[in-house]
Amino acid sequence: MKVTVKKKIPEISVVISTEFIKLQDAMKYANIVYSGGEAKQLILDEQVLVNGEVCTMRGKKLRPGDRFTFQGQTYLIAIHEHN
């Protein structure tokens, strides 16, 4: 019996200091895309998951604790803690 072990890719935190960030803006902020137009097309092409589900809403509001995944990499929305 052959067992295949897949390495889990660690999540990347996208730290925000606001209540929410829109999906296309989070993709730009995380340097996944160069423009909102590029993000829009990838989202409409169903290439982005939000909390494990395909999302086609580029204006989807992501709040701390939400995750989005693109090309196998997961990004966690985190809040910047002020001291």
ZADO-1210 file (C-alpha; in nm, 4 decimals, padded with zeros to 6 digits):
<atoms>
<atom x="00.0000" y="00.0000" z="00.0000" code="MET" pos="1"/>
<atom x="00.1450" y="00.3322" z="-00.1090" code="LYS" pos="2"/>
<atom x="00.0732" y="00.6384" z="00.1014" code="VAL" pos="3"/>
<atom x="00.1021" y="00.9864" z="-00.0474" code="THR" pos="4"/>
<atom x="00.1676" y="01.2722" z="00.1900" code="VAL" pos="5"/>
<atom x="00.0794" y="01.6200" z="00.0712" code="LYS" pos="6"/>
<atom x="00.2537" y="01.9139" z="00.2278" code="LYS" pos="7"/>
<atom x="00.0108" y="02.1688" z="00.3586" code="LYS" pos="8"/>
<atom x="00.0862" y="02.5158" z="00.2276" code="ILE" pos="9"/>
<atom x="00.0719" y="02.7621" z="00.5170" code="PRO" pos="10"/>
<atom x="-00.1854" y="03.0389" z="00.5024" code="GLU" pos="11"/>
<atom x="-00.0720" y="03.3906" z="00.4272" code="ILE" pos="12"/>
<atom x="-00.2195" y="03.6613" z="00.6471" code="SER" pos="13"/>
<atom x="-00.3671" y="03.9698" z="00.4843" code="VAL" pos="14"/>
<atom x="-00.3691" y="04.2215" z="00.7680" code="VAL" pos="15"/>
<atom x="-00.6278" y="04.4993" z="00.7527" code="ILE" pos="16"/>
<atom x="-00.7058" y="04.7850" z="00.9881" code="SER" pos="17"/>
<atom x="-01.0651" y="04.8340" z="00.8730" code="THR" pos="18"/>
<atom x="-01.3883" y="04.6437" z="00.9411" code="GLU" pos="19"/>
<atom x="-01.3732" y="04.4647" z="00.6034" code="PHE" pos="20"/>
<atom x="-01.1969" y="04.4541" z="00.2678" code="ILE" pos="21"/>
<atom x="-01.3549" y="04.3729" z="-00.0681" code="LYS" pos="22"/>
<atom x="-01.2345" y="04.0526" z="-00.2345" code="LEU" pos="23"/>
<atom x="-01.0822" y="04.2217" z="-00.5400" code="GLN" pos="24"/>
<atom x="-00.9043" y="04.4725" z="-00.3140" code="ASP" pos="25"/>
<atom x="-00.7726" y="04.1908" z="-00.0929" code="ALA" pos="26"/>
<atom x="-00.6296" y="04.0219" z="-00.4031" code="MET" pos="27"/>
<atom x="-00.4537" y="04.3445" z="-00.5029" code="LYS" pos="28"/>
<atom x="-00.3343" y="04.4083" z="-00.1462" code="TYR" pos="29"/>
<atom x="-00.1882" y="04.0549" z="-00.1300" code="ALA" pos="30"/>
<atom x="-00.0030" y="04.1168" z="-00.4609" code="ASN" pos="31"/>
<atom x="-00.1874" y="03.8345" z="-00.6367" code="ILE" pos="32"/>
<atom x="-00.2993" y="04.0617" z="-00.9207" code="VAL" pos="33"/>
<atom x="-00.1822" y="04.3933" z="-01.0638" code="TYR" pos="34"/>
<atom x="-00.5231" y="04.5487" z="-01.1220" code="SER" pos="35"/>
<atom x="-00.8865" y="04.5360" z="-01.0236" code="GLY" pos="36"/>
<atom x="-00.9698" y="04.4302" z="-01.3784" code="GLY" pos="37"/>
<atom x="-00.7436" y="04.1268" z="-01.3513" code="GLU" pos="38"/>
<atom x="-00.9002" y="04.0359" z="-01.0142" code="ALA" pos="39"/>
<atom x="-01.2501" y="04.0808" z="-01.1599" code="LYS" pos="40"/>
<atom x="-01.1785" y="03.8396" z="-01.4445" code="GLN" pos="41"/>
<atom x="-01.0300" y="03.5717" z="-01.2178" code="LEU" pos="42"/>
<atom x="-01.3268" y="03.6007" z="-00.9814" code="ILE" pos="43"/>
<atom x="-01.5815" y="03.5846" z="-01.2653" code="LEU" pos="44"/>
<atom x="-01.3950" y="03.2822" z="-01.4071" code="ASP" pos="45"/>
<atom x="-01.4679" y="03.1050" z="-01.0747" code="GLU" pos="46"/>
<atom x="-01.0975" y="03.0729" z="-00.9884" code="GLN" pos="47"/>
<atom x="-01.1324" y="03.2136" z="-00.6347" code="VAL" pos="48"/>
<atom x="-01.2812" y="03.0443" z="-00.3292" code="LEU" pos="49"/>
<atom x="-01.4087" y="03.2338" z="-00.0266" code="VAL" pos="50"/>
<atom x="-01.4361" y="03.0247" z="00.2888" code="ASN" pos="51"/>
<atom x="-01.4155" y="02.7089" z="00.0756" code="GLY" pos="52"/>
<atom x="-01.6849" y="02.8053" z="-00.1770" code="GLU" pos="53"/>
<atom x="-01.6553" y="02.9467" z="-00.5288" code="VAL" pos="54"/>
<atom x="-01.7277" y="03.3191" z="-00.5179" code="CYS" pos="55"/>
<atom x="-01.8112" y="03.5291" z="-00.8241" code="THR" pos="56"/>
<atom x="-01.8759" y="03.8552" z="-00.6359" code="MET" pos="57"/>
<atom x="-01.5704" y="04.0779" z="-00.6666" code="ARG" pos="58"/>
<atom x="-01.7177" y="04.3179" z="-00.4115" code="GLY" pos="59"/>
<atom x="-01.7655" y="04.0400" z="-00.1541" code="LYS" pos="60"/>
<atom x="-01.6829" y="04.1850" z="00.1870" code="LYS" pos="61"/>
<atom x="-01.4183" y="03.9861" z="00.3704" code="LEU" pos="62"/>
<atom x="-01.3920" y="04.0327" z="00.7451" code="ARG" pos="63"/>
<atom x="-01.1245" y="03.9152" z="00.9896" code="PRO" pos="64"/>
<atom x="-01.1374" y="03.5354" z="01.0087" code="GLY" pos="65"/>
<atom x="-01.2507" y="03.4951" z="00.6469" code="ASP" pos="66"/>
<atom x="-01.0270" y="03.3090" z="00.4036" code="ARG" pos="67"/>
<atom x="-00.9918" y="03.3187" z="00.0280" code="PHE" pos="68"/>
<atom x="-00.8024" y="03.0738" z="-00.1897" code="THR" pos="69"/>
<atom x="-00.6430" y="03.1256" z="-00.5294" code="PHE" pos="70"/>
<atom x="-00.4302" y="02.8676" z="-00.7143" code="GLN" pos="71"/>
<atom x="-00.4048" y="02.6464" z="-00.4055" code="GLY" pos="72"/>
<atom x="-00.2816" y="02.9248" z="-00.1750" code="GLN" pos="73"/>
<atom x="-00.5072" y="03.0330" z="00.1103" code="THR" pos="74"/>
<atom x="-00.5076" y="03.3860" z="00.2485" code="TYR" pos="75"/>
<atom x="-00.6461" y="03.4674" z="00.5939" code="LEU" pos="76"/>
<atom x="-00.7968" y="03.8092" z="00.6610" code="ILE" pos="77"/>
<atom x="-00.6592" y="03.9310" z="00.9939" code="ALA" pos="78"/>
<atom x="-00.7105" y="04.2523" z="01.1870" code="ILE" pos="79"/>
<atom x="-00.4215" y="04.4806" z="01.2762" code="HIS" pos="80"/>
<atom x="-00.4195" y="04.5170" z="01.6533" code="GLU" pos="81"/>
<atom x="-00.3568" y="04.8730" z="01.7709" code="HIS" pos="82"/>
<atom x="-00.1522" y="04.9169" z="02.0903" code="ASN" pos="83"/>
</atoms>
